[in-house]
Amino acid sequence: MVKKTMVVFGASGGIGSCVVSDFQEYNKSLASRSLSFYSDETSLSDSVDVRNAGQVKSFVERTHEKFGSIDVVVNCVGVINVKSIQDIDLYEFMSVFDTNVFGLLNILKETSRYLENGFFINIGSLRDAIPCRNRAAYCSSKAAMCMLIKVFRLEHPSIKVCNINPGYVDTDLHPDRKYPYDKKTMERKEVLSARDVVDKIKSLLRNPVDEVEIGEVFGGRDDICLM
Ligand SMILES: NC(=O)c1ccc[n+]([C@@H]2O[C@H](COP(=O)([O-])OP(=O)(O)OC[C@H]3O[C@@H](n4cnc5c(N)ncnc54)[C@H](OP(=O)(O)O)[C@@H]3O)[C@@H](O)[C@H]2O)c1
C-alpha cells in the first residue's frame, strides 16, 4: 500500500514533537525554525519560518516532489506574548500576528493546492473566544486564526478542515510554566498533555468534525491560583 504523507508545521514544539513521534504509518515532513535539514526514505525536515512565504512554498513543493502526495497537514505553530495592552508595543503585537495569523495564511495558501480530499488540522485555542488579561495579542490572534480557518473551509469543500481548540496544555509555550490550583482546596487541577491533543487528532482523522474543544483554561479565573 502507498504510504500517505503528513506535513507538521511547528514540529519541534511540545504538541508538534508529540505528533511527529506518532503516526508511524505516514511519511513525515517536519518544519519549524529550529529544525535542520534531514532527509531519508520516509522523512524530510528543514528549518522553515512560516512568516516567510517563500520558505513555506519551497518546503511544501519539496515535500510533494519527494513523497508524491500531501494527505494531512497539521499546523502546531504558535507564539505568545504576556503583556498588558498598556505595555505591549505595536511591533510586539504585530509579531504575534505575523506568526500565528499570517504564518497560517502562508501555510493554507501553499498546501491547499495539494490537499484535495485530504485533511488540514489546525491547533487553535479556547482563547479564541475566552479573553485573558495580559494575553491580548495571543487571544486576538487565535480569534483571527479561527475565522481564517472557517473561511478556508468554505472555499475548499473537498478538504476536511478541523480546528482543535485546547485549553491549557503543559508545554514550553508558557514561559513560566505555572500550574492551576483550586484556591479553596489547594488541589492541583488537571491540565492537558500534548498526548491528549495527539489523541484528538487521531480521532479527527477517523471521524472529522469542523471544531472541537478539549480541556480548560485557568488564567484570569477567580477560583484558581497559578503557582
Ligand atoms: N500550550 C498550550 O497551553 C496551548 C493551548 C492551546 C493552544 N495551543 C496552541 O498549540 C500550538 C502548539 O503550541 P505548543 O504548546 O506546542 O507550543 P510550543 O512548544 O512553544 O511550540 C510552538 C511551535 O511553533 C514553532 N514556531 C514558532 N514560531 C515559528 C515560526 N515563525 N515559524 C515556524 N515555526 C514556528 C516553534 O518552533 P521554532 O521555535 O523552532 O520555530 C514550535 O515548534 C500553538 O498554536 C499554540 O497556540 C497551545
Ligand as a Chemical Component Dictionary entry (heavy atoms), coordinates in Angstrom:
data_LIG
# 
_chem_comp.id                   LIG 
_chem_comp.type                 NON-POLYMER 
_chem_comp.pdbx_formal_charge   0 
_chem_comp.three_letter_code    LIG 
# 
loop_
_chem_comp_atom.comp_id 
_chem_comp_atom.atom_id 
_chem_comp_atom.alt_atom_id 
_chem_comp_atom.type_symbol 
_chem_comp_atom.charge 
_chem_comp_atom.model_Cartn_x 
_chem_comp_atom.model_Cartn_y 
_chem_comp_atom.model_Cartn_z 
_chem_comp_atom.pdbx_ordinal 
LIG N1  N1  N 0  0.366  25.009 25.318 1  
LIG C1  C1  C 0  -0.893 25.427 25.467 2  
LIG O1  O1  O 0  -1.394 25.636 26.590 3  
LIG C2  C2  C 0  -1.767 25.617 24.271 4  
LIG C3  C3  C 0  -3.148 25.768 24.482 5  
LIG C4  C4  C 0  -3.972 25.976 23.390 6  
LIG C5  C5  C 0  -3.431 26.053 22.133 7  
LIG N2  N2  N 1  -2.075 25.912 21.956 8  
LIG C6  C6  C 0  -1.561 26.048 20.604 9  
LIG O2  O2  O 0  -0.948 24.851 20.192 10 
LIG C7  C7  C 0  0.059  25.168 19.219 11 
LIG C8  C8  C 0  1.358  24.485 19.624 12 
LIG O3  O3  O 0  1.775  25.038 20.869 13 
LIG P1  P1  P 0  2.761  24.286 21.883 14 
LIG O4  O4  O 0  2.073  24.310 23.192 15 
LIG O5  O5  O -1 3.261  23.014 21.314 16 
LIG O6  O6  O 0  3.913  25.409 21.955 17 
LIG P2  P2  P 0  5.499  25.303 21.747 18 
LIG O7  O7  O 0  6.027  24.106 22.446 19 
LIG O8  O8  O 0  6.018  26.635 22.124 20 
LIG O9  O9  O 0  5.637  25.080 20.164 21 
LIG C9  C9  C 0  5.452  26.118 19.238 22 
LIG C10 C10 C 0  5.996  25.680 17.895 23 
LIG O10 O10 O 0  5.846  26.762 16.964 24 
LIG C11 C11 C 0  7.066  26.882 16.235 25 
LIG N3  N3  N 0  7.202  28.233 15.729 26 
LIG C12 C12 C 0  7.134  29.417 16.391 27 
LIG N4  N4  N 0  7.327  30.447 15.558 28 
LIG C13 C13 C 0  7.539  29.901 14.325 29 
LIG C14 C14 C 0  7.812  30.449 13.048 30 
LIG N5  N5  N 0  7.882  31.782 12.839 31 
LIG N6  N6  N 0  7.976  29.600 12.004 32 
LIG C15 C15 C 0  7.902  28.262 12.188 33 
LIG N7  N7  N 0  7.633  27.677 13.363 34 
LIG C16 C16 C 0  7.470  28.500 14.425 35 
LIG C17 C17 C 0  8.141  26.534 17.265 36 
LIG O11 O11 O 0  9.341  26.103 16.654 37 
LIG P3  P3  P 0  10.640 27.014 16.405 38 
LIG O12 O12 O 0  10.803 27.879 17.605 39 
LIG O13 O13 O 0  11.713 26.001 16.184 40 
LIG O14 O14 O 0  10.319 27.769 15.181 41 
LIG C18 C18 C 0  7.485  25.325 17.928 42 
LIG O15 O15 O 0  7.735  24.181 17.152 43 
LIG C19 C19 C 0  0.158  26.701 19.174 44 
LIG O16 O16 O 0  -0.632 27.189 18.115 45 
LIG C20 C20 C 0  -0.474 27.113 20.497 46 
LIG O17 O17 O 0  -1.014 28.407 20.438 47 
LIG C21 C21 C 0  -1.231 25.677 22.984 48 
# 
loop_
_chem_comp_bond.comp_id 
_chem_comp_bond.atom_id_1 
_chem_comp_bond.atom_id_2 
_chem_comp_bond.value_order 
_chem_comp_bond.pdbx_ordinal 
LIG N1  C1  SING 1  
LIG C1  O1  DOUB 2  
LIG C1  C2  SING 3  
LIG C2  C3  SING 4  
LIG C2  C21 DOUB 5  
LIG C3  C4  DOUB 6  
LIG C4  C5  SING 7  
LIG C5  N2  DOUB 8  
LIG N2  C6  SING 9  
LIG N2  C21 SING 10 
LIG C6  O2  SING 11 
LIG C6  C20 SING 12 
LIG O2  C7  SING 13 
LIG C7  C8  SING 14 
LIG C7  C19 SING 15 
LIG C8  O3  SING 16 
LIG O3  P1  SING 17 
LIG P1  O4  DOUB 18 
LIG P1  O5  SING 19 
LIG P1  O6  SING 20 
LIG O6  P2  SING 21 
LIG P2  O7  DOUB 22 
LIG P2  O8  SING 23 
LIG P2  O9  SING 24 
LIG O9  C9  SING 25 
LIG C9  C10 SING 26 
LIG C10 O10 SING 27 
LIG C10 C18 SING 28 
LIG O10 C11 SING 29 
LIG C11 N3  SING 30 
LIG C11 C17 SING 31 
LIG N3  C12 SING 32 
LIG N3  C16 SING 33 
LIG C12 N4  DOUB 34 
LIG N4  C13 SING 35 
LIG C13 C14 SING 36 
LIG C13 C16 DOUB 37 
LIG C14 N5  SING 38 
LIG C14 N6  DOUB 39 
LIG N6  C15 SING 40 
LIG C15 N7  DOUB 41 
LIG N7  C16 SING 42 
LIG C17 O11 SING 43 
LIG C17 C18 SING 44 
LIG O11 P3  SING 45 
LIG P3  O12 DOUB 46 
LIG P3  O13 SING 47 
LIG P3  O14 SING 48 
LIG C18 O15 SING 49 
LIG C19 O16 SING 50 
LIG C19 C20 SING 51 
LIG C20 O17 SING 52 
# 
